[in-house]
């Protein structure tokens, strides 16, 4: 298929003029956006695979890697929904015309809802561990999360059940999806509640002593999320027909993609880089700093890290926070053992 479809784009422009609207047809700028973000996210996906493979490396494990990878997967749904809903790609003659699947579920529920909620969960984990001195596990921890995620999916189910005319509907004449005001209001109310919660949790953890800049990371996370949220709120409500405007649709897609990427690499770059290129040296530095800062209680460090040899063991046995994080070096290190536990 040739992109753009000149005949279709000319038809869209004429229809928009009859409706008293100005429509910027899809052109190579939209194609460039699709290629650019697809390339960037492909690189991100490779890094996410490495994060999963190396998730047992203690410095990387302290970043809640599986939660971060889940957030990244949700951001892929968000990106796909953005490209479809923002009008960068041709919808006609494909499954992309099902706006409830792509605009409602991919972009909103599985995308932006899950991405922001998982970031809130990550902040909540650190709050329970460092501020409340409670384990980030068990029914008391999981029940609020289950309820909140259930509410998000119920929103999606309800808007799916009421039909496309009351949620997300395909407009053949313009080859675009139209989201109802009710869906947009509901979406942004949920997003603002989630992001305000994340900021409040971050504020409550501002005084904790941390060896690994968790509070600083959460503050930057809040800033990035608010940049994306404010940009989306302004454009989507002040300019509801933004997909017709090439500058608005490109700006919105790039802002969303940039925020997700900055957030991902801000948190994961250092431990992932060090795991690949400075595995043993950085592990030594990491454990030395942990003990120097007096974080033995929070991370349950039971041995002097200077006793370790420089070769990292392949028998790391750890589990993702909010569960116990355990590092067993007996197989490779002489009479040495260290365990990190978020509990």
C-alpha positions in Angstrom: 0.0 0.0 0.0 1.3 3.4 -1.0 1.5 6.0 1.8 -0.1 8.4 1.7 -3.1 7.4 -0.3 -3.4 10.5 -2.4 -7.0 9.8 -3.6 -8.2 9.2 0.0 -6.4 12.3 1.4 -7.9 14.5 -1.3 -11.3 13.2 -0.5 -10.8 13.9 3.2 -9.8 17.5 2.5 -12.9 18.1 0.3 -15.2 16.6 2.9 -13.6 18.7 5.7 -14.1 21.8 3.6 -17.8 21.1 3.1 -18.0 20.7 6.9 -16.3 24.1 7.4 -13.1 22.5 8.7 -9.5 22.7 7.6 -7.8 19.3 7.4 -4.1 18.8 6.9 -3.8 15.6 4.8 -1.5 12.8 5.9 1.9 13.2 4.2 5.5 12.1 4.6 5.7 14.0 7.9 3.3 11.5 9.4 5.2 8.7 7.9 8.4 10.1 9.4 6.8 10.1 12.8 5.7 6.5 12.5 9.2 5.4 11.4 10.9 7.5 14.1 8.8 6.3 17.0 8.9 2.7 15.7 12.6 2.7 15.6 13.0 4.2 19.0 10.6 1.8 20.6 12.4 -1.1 18.8 15.6 -0.1 20.6 13.6 0.3 23.9 12.2 -3.2 23.4 15.7 -4.7 23.0 16.7 -2.9 26.3 13.6 -4.3 28.0 14.6 -7.8 27.0 18.0 -7.3 28.5 16.3 -5.9 31.7 14.3 -9.1 32.0 17.3 -11.3 31.3 19.4 -9.4 33.9 16.7 -8.8 36.4 18.5 -10.8 39.0 21.4 -8.4 39.1 21.0 -6.7 42.5 21.5 -3.0 41.4 19.0 -3.6 38.5 16.7 -5.5 40.7 16.4 -2.5 43.1 14.6 -0.6 40.3 11.6 -2.9 40.2 12.5 -4.2 36.7 9.4 -6.3 36.0 7.2 -3.4 37.0 9.1 -1.1 34.7 9.0 -3.6 31.9 5.2 -4.0 32.4 5.0 -0.2 32.2 7.0 -0.2 29.0 4.7 -2.9 27.4 1.7 -0.7 28.4 3.4 2.2 26.7 3.6 0.2 23.4 -0.2 -0.1 23.5 -0.3 3.6 24.2 1.9 4.4 21.2 -0.2 2.2 18.9 -3.3 3.9 20.1 -1.7 7.3 19.6 -0.7 6.6 16.0 -4.2 5.4 15.2 -6.3 7.9 17.1 -4.1 10.9 16.3 -4.6 10.3 12.6 -1.0 9.4 11.4 -2.0 6.2 9.6 -4.7 5.3 7.1 -7.6 3.5 8.9 -9.8 2.7 5.9 -9.9 -0.9 4.8 -8.2 -2.3 8.0 -9.1 -3.4 11.5 -7.9 0.1 12.7 -11.5 1.3 11.9 -12.6 -0.5 15.1 -12.1 2.6 17.3 -13.2 0.9 20.5 -10.3 -1.6 20.2 -7.6 0.8 19.3 -8.7 4.2 20.7 -10.4 2.9 23.9 -8.6 -0.2 24.8 -5.1 0.1 23.3 -4.6 3.9 23.9 -6.7 4.5 27.0 -7.1 1.3 29.1 -4.1 -0.9 28.3 -2.0 2.1 27.4 -2.1 5.3 29.3 -4.2 3.9 32.3 -1.8 1.0 32.9 1.3 3.0 32.3 0.5 5.7 34.8 -0.9 3.3 37.3 2.2 1.1 37.2 4.4 4.1 37.9 2.1 4.9 40.9 2.6 1.3 42.1 6.3 1.7 41.9 6.2 4.8 44.0 3.9 3.1 46.4 6.3 0.2 46.8 9.1 2.6 48.0 6.7 4.4 50.2 5.6 1.3 52.1 9.2 0.0 52.4 11.1 3.1 53.3 8.4 5.3 55.0 6.0 2.8 56.5 8.5 0.1 57.1 6.0 -2.4 55.8 6.5 -5.2 53.3 5.3 -4.5 49.8 3.4 -7.8 49.6 0.5 -9.6 51.0 -3.3 -8.9 50.9 -3.0 -5.5 52.5 -0.7 -4.3 49.8 -2.3 -6.1 46.8 -6.0 -5.5 47.6 -6.0 -1.8 46.8 -4.1 -2.4 43.6 -6.5 -5.1 42.5 -9.5 -2.9 43.2 -7.9 0.1 41.3 -7.0 -2.0 38.2 -10.5 -3.6 38.3 -12.0 -0.1 38.2 -9.9 0.8 35.2 -11.0 -2.3 33.3 -14.6 -1.7 34.3 -14.4 1.7 32.7 -13.3 0.1 29.5 -16.0 -2.5 29.6 -18.7 0.1 30.3 -17.6 2.3 27.4 -17.4 -0.7 25.1 -20.9 -1.9 26.1 -22.6 1.5 25.5 -21.7 1.4 21.8 -19.3 3.4 19.5 -21.6 6.4 19.3 -21.1 6.9 23.1 -17.4 6.0 23.3 -15.1 5.9 20.2 -16.6 5.9 16.7 -15.1 5.7 13.3 -15.9 8.6 10.9 -15.6 7.2 7.4 -15.7 10.5 5.6 -12.7 11.8 7.5 -11.0 8.4 8.1 -10.6 9.2 11.8 -11.8 8.1 15.2 -14.0 10.4 17.2 -13.9 10.1 21.0 -16.9 11.3 22.9 -16.6 14.1 25.5 -17.7 11.7 28.2 -14.9 9.3 27.4 -12.3 12.1 27.3 -13.5 13.5 30.6 -13.5 10.1 32.3 -10.0 9.4 31.0 -8.5 12.6 32.2 -10.2 12.5 35.6 -8.6 9.0 36.1 -5.2 10.2 34.9 -5.2 13.3 37.1 -6.3 11.3 40.2 -3.5 8.7 39.5 -0.8 11.3 38.9 -1.8 13.4 41.9 -1.6 10.2 44.0 1.9 9.5 42.7 3.0 13.0 43.6 1.6 12.8 47.1 3.3 9.5 47.6 6.6 11.0 46.4 6.1 14.0 48.8 5.6 11.6 51.7 8.9 9.9 50.8 10.9 13.1 50.5 12.7 12.7 53.8 13.8 9.1 53.5 17.5 8.3 53.3 18.3 6.4 50.2 21.5 5.2 48.6 20.2 4.9 45.1 18.3 8.2 44.4 14.8 6.6 44.5 13.2 9.9 45.7 15.0 11.9 43.1 13.9 9.4 40.4 10.3 9.6 41.6 10.4 13.4 41.5 11.6 13.4 37.9 9.0 10.8 37.1 6.3 13.1 38.4 7.6 16.0 36.4 7.7 13.9 33.2 4.2 12.6 33.7 2.8 16.0 34.4 4.4 17.4 31.2 2.7 14.7 29.2 -0.6 15.1 31.1 -0.8 18.9 30.8 0.1 18.7 27.1 -2.6 16.2 26.4 -5.2 17.9 28.5 -4.7 21.3 26.8 -4.6 20.0 23.2 -7.4 17.4 23.5 -9.8 19.8 25.2 -8.8 23.2 23.7 -8.4 21.7 20.2 -10.7 18.6 20.1 -10.2 18.4 16.3 -6.5 18.2 16.7 -6.1 15.1 14.4 -7.0 17.4 11.5 -4.0 19.7 12.3 -0.7 18.2 11.3 1.3 20.2 13.9 -0.9 19.3 16.8 -1.1 15.6 16.1 2.6 15.3 15.5 3.4 17.3 18.7 1.1 15.2 20.8 2.5 11.9 19.6 6.1 13.0 20.0 5.5 14.4 23.5 4.0 11.1 24.6 6.7 9.0 23.1 9.5 11.3 24.4 8.1 11.3 28.0 7.9 7.6 28.1 11.4 7.2 26.7 13.0 9.8 29.0 11.3 8.1 32.0 12.4 4.6 31.0 16.1 5.5 30.3 16.3 7.9 33.3 15.6 5.0 35.6 17.1 2.0 33.8 20.2 3.3 32.0 22.8 3.2 34.8 22.1 -0.3 36.3 21.6 -1.8 32.8 24.7 -0.3 31.4 26.8 -1.3 34.4 25.3 -4.9 34.3 26.5 -5.2 30.7 29.9 -3.4 30.8 30.9 -3.1 34.5 29.1 -6.0 36.1 31.4 -7.0 39.0 32.9 -3.5 39.6 29.6 -1.8 39.8 28.2 -4.5 42.1 31.1 -3.9 44.4 30.6 -0.1 44.3 26.9 -0.6 44.9 27.2 -2.8 47.9 30.0 -0.5 49.3 27.7 2.5 49.1 24.9 0.6 50.6 26.8 -0.2 53.7 28.5 3.2 53.9 25.1 4.9 53.9 23.8 2.7 56.7 21.1 1.0 54.6 21.7 -2.5 56.0 18.3 -2.5 57.7 16.3 -1.6 54.7 18.2 -3.9 52.3 19.1 -6.5 54.9 22.8 -6.5 54.1 24.4 -9.1 56.3 28.0 -9.1 55.1 30.8 -6.7 54.4 30.8 -6.2 50.6 34.6 -5.7 50.6 34.8 -9.5 51.2 33.4 -10.3 47.8 35.5 -11.3 44.9 34.9 -9.4 41.6 33.3 -12.2 39.6 29.5 -12.1 39.7 27.9 -15.4 40.4 25.5 -16.9 38.0 23.4 -18.3 40.8 21.7 -15.1 41.7 18.4 -16.0 43.3 16.2 -13.0 43.6 12.6 -12.0 43.2 10.9 -8.8 42.0 10.0 -6.2 44.6 7.5 -6.0 46.2 8.7 -9.5 47.1 11.9 -10.6 48.8 15.0 -9.6 47.0 17.7 -12.1 47.7 21.2 -12.3 46.5 23.0 -15.6 47.2 26.7 -15.5 46.4 27.9 -18.7 48.2 28.5 -20.6 45.0 31.1 -18.1 43.8 32.3 -16.1 46.8 34.2 -17.6 49.6 32.2 -17.8 52.8 30.2 -14.7 51.9 26.5 -14.0 51.8 24.4 -11.0 51.2 20.6 -10.7 51.0 18.5 -7.7 50.1 14.9 -7.8 51.2 12.1 -5.4 50.7 10.3 -6.4 53.9 
